Structure formats: structure tokens, C-alpha cells
Amino acid sequence: MIKVSHVSKSFSHGKNAVNDLSFEVQPGETLVLLGTSGCGKTTTLRMINRLLVPDQGEIFIQGKSVNNETPETLRRNIGYVLQNTGLFPHYTVLENISVVPQLLQWDKARIRSRALALMEKLRLSPFSYAHVYPQQLSGGQQQRVGLARALAADPPILLMDEPFGALDPLTRISVRKEFKLLDELNSKTIILVTHDVEEAFELGSRICIMNEGRIQQMGTAAELLFKPANDFVRHFLDKQRLELELKSLRLRDIWPYLDGAGSMNGILLSADTNCWDTLENLTQDKASSTFRGEEKHLDGNTLMNAITAYKKTVSQHGDA
Ligand SMILES: Nc1ncnc2c1ncn2[C@@H]1O[C@H](COP(=O)(O)OP(=O)(O)OP(=O)(O)O)[C@@H](O)[C@H]1O
């Protein structure tokens, strides 16, 4: 577990890069730090990893202040993934993945078998890639090696700074999908930095929107979209709002507003299907859904009317 408590940091020019920041992240959770360039995201990660020391406040990992941790303990507990991967160019893929276990003085056989197992998991064939150098790999492959290196010593915490930032849009989407499905990550405490709104909503259990070193709002996708704390948050999400709303609302969320009693027709969608996927399905076939024993027929109009009614209720009453 990570706890950041009233942390501030300024650099030589005086203005606070991070200003009275407080949050907690639990195991199994991915907190995304999202914000404009220069809002203090990277500075926050670097303080958690003790690459920078806060001017004020304190950071705790599993209840212990990072100020009192040795570099070995931090390395064992924290995997760090960078945008440009930070791979050592003169080390092979296998050597790069083995760096932290070696520093922790694991025996050679254990290091090798862990590194090879991670390569398999991340879909990098050990036969083809174990002994090549980073510059012989594509961007997506380098990113996977960077992730394997961060995971090598099985740290309970993962800090990721724009991990998919250097990839082209298509590779980015596919590497992101693979990342989401990795069972290695299930129980980890993850903080991921990005300025990509879509990425934040896809990967974050909670999202922390920052501006000028301060938290503007921290919450789930639905909270940020439907109960924005201020104009900054509202405007920050405006460009992608419709898509984000459709992706974050599931049929079960808008169920009371769905006016479509009817017979089972076409495909049957689970009530956990989001509205975006529902619309996509509706372009191809008729559809219905069941929730708590009730069945409803779906079509585009019914769906959009239900979303509008849901939003109206949330904006008036704060809850649907
Ligand atoms: N080592 C440093 N020396 C001086 N100023 C710094 C240093 N590191 C960061 N800053 C300043 O602190 C502020 C926050 O920077 P930070 O890198 O944390 O932002 P960020 O949100 O990660 O931005 P980006 O998305 O562009 O990477 C910026 O104004 C930046 O110029």
C-alpha cells in the first residue's frame, strides 16, 4: 500500500511542482495520475521512489516512511517503468530483465528461469529474443522488456511513467490490452502516469486529475464524468466526453431508465456490457439484456434516452 501525505516539492525557480498532495493506493488497485504537461505527475512518482526528496510531507510504503528505507528494500518493493524504457543498450534482453534480481543477489539459475518465464508471459519468445540487444527490437517489444524488467523481482508496487507513450497509436492500444490482462499485475499496487485521457479511463481503478501540482479530483471514471468537482475537471474531459461516458456506463447502471420491456430478440447482452459496446452490437443485430430476472429489449433510442435520464438524475440528486 502507498500513502502520500501532504507532500509538496519545489525546484529552484520557486513555484511548487507538487502542492500538498495526499492520496492512498491499495493492493490490486491502479491509480492513474492524469494531467496536463508540467502538472507534477513525474515529480510525484520520483518522490515515491525516493529519486527526489519532498520538501514537506511524507510518503509511506506498507506503513513505513520511504525516508527510512534502504535502496535494496525500495528496489525489492518497487518496479519502475519509464516511457523510453530506460533499457541498457549494451545489455541483451535477458541481461536487462535480470538486473534487479542480480542486485538482490538471487542465484543464477533462479534469475534465468524467472527472466525466461517473464519473457514467455509477455509474448517475447526467449528463443528469438533472449540474446538480442534493445535496439534490435520494435518499440512495443522494448516496452515489454521494460515491463518484464520492472516485474522481475516480483515487487508488490509498480510505478509506470507514460509506459506506452513512445508507441504508435495502434501498438499502444494492443500493448495496453495485453497489459490489462497480465495476471502478474492482479495483486500489485500500481501508479501509472499518463496525459492520455482514454488510457487513464481504460486502465485506472481510480483516476487522479492534477493541475499545477494540485489534485483537482480523484475518483472512479463515473465520479469524474458525472460528478465533476470543478470546471477544470469538466473541461478536461469535454473533448472525449461522449465516448468516455458510453464506455464507463454499463447496462446495469442505467437499467431503471431503460424503457424496453420486450421479448428476447437477437443477441442477449450481459448487464455488465458497457453502453459503447452495446451500441456497437446494435449496429449489427437486435439485442436485449437481462438483469435481476427482468428482460429488456434494447435499441439505440432507448439506450440514449436512458443515458440522458441517468445523467439528469445524477446531476440533480448526486446519485442515480
Ligand atoms: N529537476 C527539475 N529541476 C527543475 N524543475 C523541475 C525538475 N523536474 C521537474 N521540474 C518542474 O516541475 C514541474 C512539474 O514537472 P513534472 O515533470 O513532474 O510534470 P509532469 O506532469 O510529469 O509533466 P509531463 O507530462 O510533461 O512529463 C514542471 O514545471 C517542471 O518544469
The ligand as an SDF file (V2000), in Angstrom:
LIG
                    3D

 31 33  0  0  0  0  0  0  0  0999 V2000
   14.7640   18.5300  -11.9300 N   0  0  0  0  0  0  0  0  0  0  0  0
   13.9910   19.5990  -12.0890 C   0  0  0  0  0  0  0  0  0  0  0  0
   14.5020   20.8530  -11.9440 N   0  0  0  0  0  0  0  0  0  0  0  0
   13.7160   21.9460  -12.0590 C   0  0  0  0  0  0  0  0  0  0  0  0
   12.4070   21.8980  -12.3280 N   0  0  0  0  0  0  0  0  0  0  0  0
   11.8440   20.7010  -12.4960 C   0  0  0  0  0  0  0  0  0  0  0  0
   12.6030   19.4790  -12.3830 C   0  0  0  0  0  0  0  0  0  0  0  0
   11.7650   18.4310  -12.5820 N   0  0  0  0  0  0  0  0  0  0  0  0
   10.5480   18.9640  -12.8180 C   0  0  0  0  0  0  0  0  0  0  0  0
   10.5850   20.3080  -12.7660 N   0  0  0  0  0  0  0  0  0  0  0  0
    9.4400   21.2250  -12.9400 C   0  0  0  0  0  0  0  0  0  0  0  0
    8.4040   20.7830  -12.0880 O   0  0  0  0  0  0  0  0  0  0  0  0
    7.1400   20.8830  -12.7360 C   0  0  0  0  0  0  0  0  0  0  0  0
    6.4740   19.5080  -12.7510 C   0  0  0  0  0  0  0  0  0  0  0  0
    7.2280   18.6400  -13.6030 O   0  0  0  0  0  0  0  0  0  0  0  0
    6.8390   17.1210  -13.8300 P   0  0  0  0  0  0  0  0  0  0  0  0
    7.8930   16.5070  -14.7030 O   0  0  0  0  0  0  0  0  0  0  0  0
    6.5650   16.4920  -12.5370 O   0  0  0  0  0  0  0  0  0  0  0  0
    5.4770   17.2660  -14.6400 O   0  0  0  0  0  0  0  0  0  0  0  0
    4.6420   16.1780  -15.4520 P   0  0  0  0  0  0  0  0  0  0  0  0
    3.2450   16.3580  -15.0390 O   0  0  0  0  0  0  0  0  0  0  0  0
    5.2350   14.8250  -15.2800 O   0  0  0  0  0  0  0  0  0  0  0  0
    4.8360   16.6870  -16.9410 O   0  0  0  0  0  0  0  0  0  0  0  0
    4.9910   15.8670  -18.3270 P   0  0  0  0  0  0  0  0  0  0  0  0
    3.6460   15.2230  -18.5930 O   0  0  0  0  0  0  0  0  0  0  0  0
    5.3070   16.9490  -19.3110 O   0  0  0  0  0  0  0  0  0  0  0  0
    6.0930   14.8690  -18.1390 O   0  0  0  0  0  0  0  0  0  0  0  0
    7.4110   21.4610  -14.1010 C   0  0  0  0  0  0  0  0  0  0  0  0
    7.1800   22.8450  -14.0540 O   0  0  0  0  0  0  0  0  0  0  0  0
    8.8730   21.1640  -14.3520 C   0  0  0  0  0  0  0  0  0  0  0  0
    9.4460   22.1360  -15.1700 O   0  0  0  0  0  0  0  0  0  0  0  0
  1  2  1  0
  2  3  1  0
  2  7  2  0
  3  4  2  0
  4  5  1  0
  5  6  2  0
  6  7  1  0
  6 10  1  0
  7  8  1  0
  8  9  2  0
  9 10  1  0
 10 11  1  0
 11 12  1  0
 11 30  1  0
 12 13  1  0
 13 14  1  0
 13 28  1  0
 14 15  1  0
 15 16  1  0
 16 17  2  0
 16 18  1  0
 16 19  1  0
 19 20  1  0
 20 21  2  0
 20 22  1  0
 20 23  1  0
 23 24  1  0
 24 25  2  0
 24 26  1  0
 24 27  1  0
 28 29  1  0
 28 30  1  0
 30 31  1  0
M  END
$$$$
